[in-house]
Amino acid sequence: MFLCHGALFAISLKGDFMLRFSQPVTPAILAHIDAQYSFLKDFSEKLFDTAQKVNELNIQAASSVLEESLSNTQQVICAKNPYEALSIAAGHAQPTAEKMRAYQQHLTNIAARMQAALAQTAESHVPETSRTAAAMADDVERRAAEEAERTRQRQRAAMEAATAPSQQAPQQPQQAQPAQRAAESKSSASPRAGT
């Protein structure tokens, strides 16, 4: 269950555990989540494109190595003597090393393009993400100040309610004293009347 615009959203992890947030999701929070999502989406796309290019390069290199290995093995097997087989194998060492250098150069180029693309992506998203983070922080600060003020008012009301009976208590004994004196005088007068 995920309801961003309402007052409740929950995250379920494997159906066993639910986290519930009862605070409303404000527009500032939504804007920041959207900015973060956009940044992560673009960043992930760049990483995925890079991984795809590396995989294509690896498949191309593997197929090239496999074809050359089969060709080299065939030539070595067809050699008339061991010296000819060694010279054939040695002749293929130099082209193989050059191909390894070319593979490493392609890999370095892919990594450099990835780094530039990631830097450009971060550069394009950081201002918006920073702006929404600041707006969210301001919103949270404002809401915290409002909640603190409401808490102070509730505490003040509770203190006033708690001290109100003690302020009324001294007045009640004073009011009770004349009634108590009258009751005492009646009770002291009744035993005399009976005697």
VENPESUL-V991760 format. One record per backbone hydrogen bond with DSSP energy under -0.5 kcal/mol. NH is the residue of the N-H (numbers start at 0). CO is the residue of the C=O. If there is no record, write none. Layout:
nh->NH co->CO
nh->NH co->CO
This chain:
nh->3 co->1
nh->8 co->20
nh->9 co->0
nh->10 co->18
nh->12 co->10
nh->12 co->16
nh->13 co->11
nh->15 co->12
nh->16 co->12
nh->18 co->10
nh->19 co->17
nh->20 co->8
nh->21 co->19
nh->24 co->5
nh->25 co->23
nh->29 co->25
nh->30 co->26
nh->31 co->27
nh->32 co->28
nh->33 co->29
nh->34 co->30
nh->35 co->31
nh->36 co->32
nh->37 co->33
nh->38 co->34
nh->39 co->35
nh->40 co->36
nh->41 co->37
nh->42 co->38
nh->43 co->39
nh->44 co->40
nh->45 co->41
nh->46 co->42
nh->47 co->43
nh->48 co->44
nh->49 co->45
nh->50 co->46
nh->51 co->47
nh->52 co->48
nh->53 co->49
nh->54 co->50
nh->55 co->51
nh->56 co->52
nh->57 co->53
nh->58 co->54
nh->59 co->55
nh->60 co->56
nh->61 co->57
nh->62 co->58
nh->63 co->59
nh->64 co->60
nh->65 co->61
nh->66 co->62
nh->67 co->63
nh->68 co->64
nh->69 co->65
nh->70 co->66
nh->71 co->67
nh->72 co->68
nh->73 co->69
nh->74 co->70
nh->75 co->71
nh->76 co->72
nh->77 co->73
nh->78 co->75
nh->84 co->80
nh->85 co->81
nh->86 co->82
nh->87 co->83
nh->88 co->84
nh->89 co->85
nh->90 co->86
nh->91 co->87
nh->92 co->88
nh->92 co->89
nh->93 co->89
nh->94 co->90
nh->95 co->91
nh->96 co->92
nh->97 co->93
nh->98 co->94
nh->99 co->95
nh->100 co->96
nh->101 co->97
nh->102 co->98
nh->103 co->99
nh->104 co->100
nh->105 co->101
nh->106 co->102
nh->107 co->103
nh->108 co->104
nh->109 co->105
nh->110 co->106
nh->111 co->107
nh->112 co->108
nh->113 co->109
nh->114 co->110
nh->115 co->111
nh->116 co->112
nh->117 co->113
nh->118 co->114
nh->119 co->115
nh->120 co->116
nh->121 co->117
nh->122 co->118
nh->123 co->119
nh->124 co->120
nh->125 co->121
nh->126 co->122
nh->128 co->124
nh->129 co->125
nh->130 co->126
nh->131 co->127
nh->132 co->128
nh->133 co->129
nh->134 co->130
nh->135 co->131
nh->136 co->132
nh->137 co->133
nh->138 co->134
nh->139 co->135
nh->140 co->136
nh->141 co->137
nh->142 co->138
nh->143 co->139
nh->144 co->140
nh->145 co->141
nh->146 co->142
nh->147 co->143
nh->148 co->144
nh->149 co->145
nh->150 co->146
nh->151 co->147
nh->152 co->148
nh->153 co->149
nh->154 co->150
nh->155 co->151
nh->156 co->152
nh->157 co->153
nh->158 co->154
nh->159 co->155
nh->160 co->156
nh->161 co->157
nh->162 co->158
nh->163 co->159
nh->164 co->160
nh->165 co->161
nh->166 co->162
nh->167 co->163
nh->168 co->164
nh->169 co->165
nh->170 co->166
nh->171 co->167
nh->172 co->168
nh->173 co->169
nh->174 co->170
nh->175 co->171
nh->176 co->172
nh->177 co->173
nh->178 co->174
nh->179 co->175
nh->180 co->176
nh->181 co->177
nh->182 co->178
nh->183 co->179
nh->184 co->180
nh->185 co->181
nh->186 co->182
nh->187 co->183
nh->188 co->184
nh->189 co->185
nh->190 co->186
nh->191 co->187
nh->192 co->188
nh->193 co->189
nh->194 co->190
nh->194 co->191
